[in-house]
Structure formats: structure tokens, C-alpha cells
Amino acid sequence: MITPAILGTAIAWQSSGAFHWHYFLLVLLGAALINGGTNLVNDYFDRATDDINVEYVAPFTGGSRMIQQGLIAPSRVLGAGMLCFAAAAAIGAYLVWATWASGPMILILGAIGVFCGFFYTTPPLKLGYRWPAESIVGLNCGILVTLGAYWIQAQTFSWVPVIVSIPLAILIAAVLWVNEIPDYVADKAVGKNHMVVLLGKERAAKGYAVLLIAAYVCIVLGIIHQGIPPLALLGLLSFPLAFRAMRIAVKNYADSPSLAPANAMTPMIYLATGLLMAVGFVIAGVL
């Protein structure tokens, strides 16, 4: 979630010249805390899946395994997750107070992020157990963080960070998607009806390739918008890595160890694409 925060800040600087370093650092920390809280709470409430998962690809799928290996008591994992959310909420409260004159946008975005992160695997909602799970992750870790980081700096709304963040939203959804393939058997056994379970491994691998291609198509289409500089096309430089990941996934979807390189590459694709687009905005701002 740090990548969209950097991208949103770069967009704000290019469009308005605004850069408040303390807001930037707080947004980075807040995003990292929400992500950490989500993962820890997920470890606690998703134990039924992780306990029976024998096809996981560490460290990308199957949870952190801290509970399964007896390294930390489940109650402490849950406590650490709640502490992360509490710290993120404290940062959010300060940012809301500091930027209230420009409207309650940060309050709304932060509340959505904490809500979705906590209830991703927490009963009774268990958002990650339903088919929109990948979309929820894309919305929160792509669009909302980018828009929030932009708003904190520029303190006004713009469609530019929303449009630019769509490729990131798709790519982070692809990260979750490809990680769900090795977890397919365990997830299906406990009633996780996300898209990979609904499609099956073979079709899900093809769907993963479609997601990656769609992200790069969106980068190109985004340039049509007047406020997006052509230098944002720097994000396309990560496509060769994405193409390699597609080939691995489509060929090795049934063999988790052979699929592992794609599991490792997809977060790198997400990171590289977002940072390259951010560099494009920074260069455009200088020029």
C-alpha cells in the first residue's frame, strides 16, 4: 500500500506543486499499519484455511504460518492486528483534524480502509470469502490510497489520481488472484467463494493473464485524459516482467512450486508499475 501513496503524492506535486513531507510520511505509515493490521487479523480469523493448506507457497500464500508453527499465540496475533488498526486510526484522526477545512474526504477514505481490512476475514461479514474479494482489495490498495495521498497534499478532489490508480488496483487484485491459486483446495474446503474458487485453477490462471493485460491497457487509455502526462507511460516498462509471469501462471497453475515465480513476480510488477508512473509524474512536474 506504500506504492499508491507514493503515486498519489507524485500526482499532487505535478498538478499543484504541493508537497507536505510530514503528511506524506504519515500517509505511508498509516497505509502500512492498515495493511499490517489486515494481515494479522487475517492470520487469526483465517486459521481454519491455513491449518489445512498444504499447497501454500511461502511467504506469498497460506498466511504467515506464525500460528501454525507455534511461534505466536493466536490471541497475541489478534492483539497486534488491533493495535495496528488503532495506531492507523490515530494517524487518520490527526490527518482529518489537519485537513478538515478541505472536507471530510480523509475520514471517509480511512474509515473504508479500516472497515474493509478488519472485516476481510472477520465474522460476520468475511468479505474475503465472497466473489468481490479481489475487487475490494483493488479498490482499497489501489484507488483509495492513491486518492487519499493526493487529497492530503492538494486538499481537493481530482479524477486524475482515480484514473491513474486503476492499473494499480487491477495489479494488486492480480497479486491476490495468483496467490489464491495455490490456496484453491483449502479455500474451497472452508467455503471461500472468491473468483479463483468459482472459476477453478485453469480458468483462473487465464483470468490472471487477462488482469495483467487489462492493467497495461488502462495505462495507455489513461493518457487520453487531459490531466495525465504522457510520461505516465513509463509504467509500461514493467510489461516484460508481467508477460513472463503470465506464461508461468498459464503453464504451471496446477503445480504450486512451479507457480511460485509468478507469485513472487506479481508484487514486483505492482511495485514497479506504480513507481515508474510516479517517476513519470515527477519528471513531468520538473519539465
Order of alpha helices (4+ residues) and beta strands (2+ residues): alpha-alpha-alpha-alpha-alpha-alpha-alpha-alpha-alpha-alpha-alpha-alpha-alpha
